[in-house]
Amino acid sequence: MKRNHAIRIVSVLLAILANECQANFDGCDNFTGNSIDPTRWVMTVISGVGLLTETNQRLEYATSGTPTARDSAALTWIPNSGSYTQNWELKVDMNIGALSFTNSSQSVALQLQVFPGSDMSNHLFAVDFQHNTNGGLFECKVRDNHATTLSVTKNTTSTNVAMRITFDASTQLLSAFYDEDGPQCGYSWVFLASTNVPSSWGMSTASVFNTLLSGSSQGLLVTSSNNVFLDNFGAASGSFPPLQIQDTGGSVVIRWPASSTGFQLESTATLSSPVCWDVVTNVPAVVGTNFTVTNTVSSQTKFFRVSRIYTCQ
């Protein structure tokens, strides 16, 4: 009864936050402090002996006592929420280090989740990074009225990855992506799965999405030395700006709208795996209504893109 009472209190709190906070995902957290920032996060669920702690400049998941069949901990982002009428995206790095699984029922997982309003248990769209006796796994899942209506998985041998969720307001499409080497060499997102927002979620133009980070384990002792953690959380709203490329004879001029702040230009020599994106060091100049970068033409093939800049404390 005590645990159920605590969850009901949190649900009421989340309902208040969803109504009062800015419906425009924005911000980030690199977890460089010694404690979870209460202006950014609220503890929402603790099951068994799961625990999330901001330490060692990351958000670590561990078990704080004798493991049970289901241990979990979650933090909900509270500064703002995601609009139903504007594009937005969320991303986070995940790491699952060396663990010793002795039977098939044991596992550990990290998750990035979105849900409508304060209804985190009945309806959700989530991306998971899991490890068990069979190795690593990415999963995208949708829960609708307590039932899992979508589950798409992909095996992986990676231990340090990144996950991303995007929302297209024009189509009400939620999409999931992963990057098997995390932030190394810039993010190169691979599509995992997508779905339109289920009608049963009951969302309208006035509705908002909220998001949480979680860690969970089953029948497994997890300590700080196992390096199970999340890091570099980012939330942003708005579309990516279009790039214009013009060959001026000896130089290539790259432009994007000056109204699109918070982006940086990156380049790579190949789109074949492994792709490594490098930040273009030329400082953009504002010419008219555009940011402009001029590069000298060479014999080397180059591809360009813009990526978001997340500046965190």
C-alpha positions in Angstrom: 0.0 0.0 0.0 2.8 2.4 0.8 4.4 2.0 -2.7 1.0 2.4 -4.5 0.3 5.6 -2.4 3.7 7.0 -3.5 3.0 6.3 -7.2 -0.4 8.0 -6.9 1.2 11.1 -5.4 3.8 11.2 -8.3 1.0 10.9 -10.9 -0.8 13.9 -9.4 2.5 15.8 -9.5 3.2 14.9 -13.1 -0.3 16.0 -14.1 0.3 19.4 -12.5 3.7 19.7 -14.3 2.3 18.7 -17.6 -0.3 21.5 -17.4 2.2 24.2 -16.2 5.4 23.5 -17.9 6.4 24.9 -21.3 5.1 22.7 -24.2 8.3 23.0 -26.1 11.1 20.4 -25.5 14.3 22.3 -24.9 17.5 21.7 -22.8 20.0 19.1 -21.9 21.9 17.5 -19.0 25.4 16.0 -19.1 25.1 14.8 -15.5 28.4 16.4 -14.4 27.2 17.3 -10.9 27.2 15.2 -7.8 23.5 14.9 -7.4 20.4 14.8 -9.6 19.2 18.4 -10.4 15.7 18.8 -8.9 14.9 21.6 -11.4 15.4 19.1 -14.3 14.2 15.8 -13.0 11.8 14.2 -10.5 12.1 10.6 -9.3 8.9 8.9 -10.7 9.1 5.1 -10.0 11.3 2.9 -7.9 10.7 -0.8 -8.1 12.6 -3.3 -5.9 16.1 -2.0 -5.2 16.9 -0.2 -8.5 18.5 3.2 -8.1 19.6 6.0 -10.5 22.4 8.2 -9.1 24.3 11.1 -10.7 27.9 10.3 -10.0 31.2 10.0 -11.8 29.8 12.6 -14.3 27.1 10.4 -15.5 23.7 9.0 -14.5 24.4 5.5 -13.1 22.0 2.7 -12.7 22.7 0.2 -9.9 20.9 -2.0 -7.4 21.1 -0.8 -3.8 20.4 -4.1 -2.0 19.6 -7.7 -2.7 18.4 -8.0 -6.3 14.8 -8.9 -6.9 12.9 -10.3 -9.9 12.3 -6.8 -11.1 14.3 -3.7 -10.1 13.9 -0.3 -11.7 14.3 3.4 -11.3 13.2 6.3 -13.5 13.6 10.1 -13.7 11.0 12.3 -15.5 12.2 15.5 -17.3 10.2 18.5 -15.8 11.5 21.8 -17.3 9.3 21.5 -20.4 7.3 19.0 -22.5 6.8 18.2 -26.1 4.2 19.9 -28.2 1.7 17.9 -30.3 1.9 20.7 -33.0 5.6 21.1 -33.4 8.5 18.8 -34.4 10.8 17.7 -31.6 13.6 15.2 -30.8 15.2 13.6 -27.7 18.5 11.8 -27.5 20.7 10.2 -24.8 23.9 8.1 -24.7 23.7 4.7 -23.0 26.4 2.3 -21.7 26.2 -1.2 -20.4 29.5 -2.5 -19.3 30.7 -6.0 -18.3 28.1 -8.1 -16.4 28.0 -11.7 -15.6 24.7 -13.4 -16.5 24.3 -16.8 -15.0 20.8 -17.7 -16.3 18.4 -16.6 -19.1 16.1 -14.7 -16.7 18.7 -12.1 -15.9 19.0 -8.9 -17.8 19.7 -5.2 -17.6 18.2 -2.4 -19.6 18.3 1.4 -20.1 15.4 3.3 -21.6 14.3 6.6 -23.2 10.5 6.9 -23.2 7.8 9.4 -24.1 4.2 9.3 -23.0 1.1 11.5 -23.3 0.5 13.9 -20.4 1.1 12.0 -17.1 0.0 8.6 -18.4 3.4 6.8 -18.3 2.1 3.3 -17.5 -0.9 3.0 -19.8 0.5 4.6 -23.0 4.1 4.9 -24.1 6.6 4.9 -26.9 10.1 3.7 -25.8 13.5 2.8 -27.0 15.5 0.3 -24.9 19.1 -0.8 -24.9 19.4 -4.2 -23.2 22.0 -6.9 -22.3 21.3 -10.5 -21.3 22.8 -14.0 -21.8 22.2 -13.6 -25.6 24.1 -10.3 -25.9 22.9 -6.8 -26.7 19.6 -5.7 -28.1 17.9 -2.5 -29.3 14.1 -2.5 -28.9 11.4 0.0 -29.9 8.0 -0.7 -28.3 4.6 0.9 -28.0 2.2 0.3 -25.1 -1.5 1.0 -25.7 -4.0 0.4 -22.9 -1.4 -1.7 -21.0 -0.9 -3.9 -24.0 2.3 -4.0 -26.2 1.2 -3.2 -29.7 4.6 -2.8 -31.3 8.0 -4.4 -30.6 10.8 -4.1 -33.1 14.3 -5.4 -32.1 17.8 -5.5 -33.5 20.7 -7.4 -32.0 24.0 -5.5 -31.3 27.4 -6.3 -30.0 27.9 -2.7 -28.8 28.2 -1.7 -25.2 28.2 2.2 -25.7 25.4 3.4 -27.9 23.0 6.3 -28.3 19.2 6.3 -28.7 16.9 8.9 -30.2 13.1 9.6 -30.5 11.7 12.1 -32.9 8.1 13.5 -33.5 6.8 14.8 -36.8 3.9 17.1 -36.1 2.6 17.1 -39.6 2.0 13.3 -39.6 1.9 12.7 -35.9 4.7 10.1 -36.4 6.9 8.9 -33.6 10.2 7.4 -34.7 13.1 5.6 -33.0 16.7 5.6 -34.0 20.0 4.2 -32.6 23.7 4.8 -33.1 25.9 1.7 -32.3 29.0 3.7 -31.4 27.3 6.5 -29.5 28.8 10.0 -29.7 32.0 8.8 -31.3 32.7 10.5 -34.7 29.4 12.4 -34.5 26.0 10.7 -34.3 25.0 8.6 -37.3 21.4 7.6 -36.7 20.0 4.4 -37.9 16.2 4.0 -38.2 14.7 1.3 -35.9 10.9 1.8 -36.0 8.0 4.3 -36.2 4.3 4.6 -35.5 1.6 7.2 -35.7 0.4 8.3 -32.3 -2.4 5.8 -31.5 -5.9 7.3 -31.5 -6.6 5.7 -28.1 -4.0 8.0 -26.6 -6.6 10.7 -27.0 -4.2 13.5 -27.9 -5.2 16.8 -29.5 -3.5 20.1 -30.4 -3.6 21.1 -26.8 -1.9 17.9 -25.6 1.8 17.4 -24.6 4.3 14.6 -24.4 6.6 14.0 -21.4 9.7 12.0 -21.3 11.7 9.9 -18.8 15.0 8.0 -18.5 15.1 4.7 -16.7 17.2 1.8 -15.8 16.1 -1.7 -14.9 17.4 -5.2 -14.1 16.1 -8.6 -13.3 17.6 -10.9 -10.7 21.0 -9.3 -11.1 23.4 -7.4 -8.8 24.5 -4.2 -10.6 27.2 -2.0 -9.1 29.0 1.2 -10.1 31.9 -0.8 -11.5 29.6 -2.5 -14.0 29.4 0.9 -15.8 25.6 0.8 -16.5 24.8 4.5 -17.2 23.1 7.2 -19.2 24.7 10.4 -20.3 24.4 13.5 -22.5 20.6 13.8 -22.5 19.2 16.4 -25.0 15.8 17.7 -25.9 15.0 20.1 -28.7 12.1 21.4 -30.7 11.9 22.6 -34.3 12.9 21.3 -37.7 16.4 20.9 -39.1 17.2 23.8 -41.5 17.7 23.0 -45.2 21.2 23.2 -46.7 22.0 25.0 -49.9 25.3 24.2 -51.7 26.6 26.3 -54.6 29.7 25.7 -56.7 31.2 29.1 -57.4 34.2 27.8 -59.3 37.1 26.9 -57.1 34.9 27.2 -53.9 31.8 25.7 -52.5 29.4 27.9 -50.6 27.1 26.3 -48.1 24.1 28.2 -46.7 21.3 27.6 -44.2 18.8 30.1 -42.6 20.3 32.4 -40.0 17.0 32.1 -38.1 18.0 28.4 -37.4 20.4 28.9 -34.5 21.8 26.1 -32.4 23.2 24.1 -35.3 26.7 23.4 -36.5 28.1 22.4 -39.9 29.7 18.9 -40.2 31.4 17.0 -43.0 32.5 13.5 -43.9 34.4 11.9 -46.7 32.2 8.9 -47.0 28.6 7.7 -46.3 29.8 4.1 -46.1 30.1 2.6 -42.6 31.9 3.6 -40.4 30.8 7.2 -41.0 32.8 9.8 -39.0 31.3 13.4 -39.0 33.8 16.2 -38.2 32.8 19.7 -37.2 33.7 22.2 -40.0 36.0 24.7 -38.3 35.2 27.6 -40.6 33.2 30.2 -38.7 29.9 30.8 -40.4 29.3 34.3 -41.7 25.9 35.9 -41.8 25.2 37.0 -45.3 21.7 38.4 -45.8 19.3 35.9 -44.2 21.7 33.0 -44.2 24.6 31.5 -42.3 27.3 31.0 -45.0 30.5 28.8 -45.0 32.9 28.8 -47.9 35.1 25.8 -48.6 37.8 25.5 -51.2 37.1 22.8 -53.8 39.5 19.8 -53.7 39.7 16.4 -55.3 38.4 14.8 -52.1 34.7 13.9 -52.0 32.9 15.6 -49.1 29.3 15.4 -47.7 27.9 18.0 -45.4 25.1 18.2 -42.9 24.0 20.4 -39.9 23.6 18.9 -36.4 22.2 20.3 -33.2 24.4 21.8 -30.6 23.5 20.9 -27.0 25.3 23.2 -24.5 24.8 21.9 -20.9 26.0 22.4 -17.4 
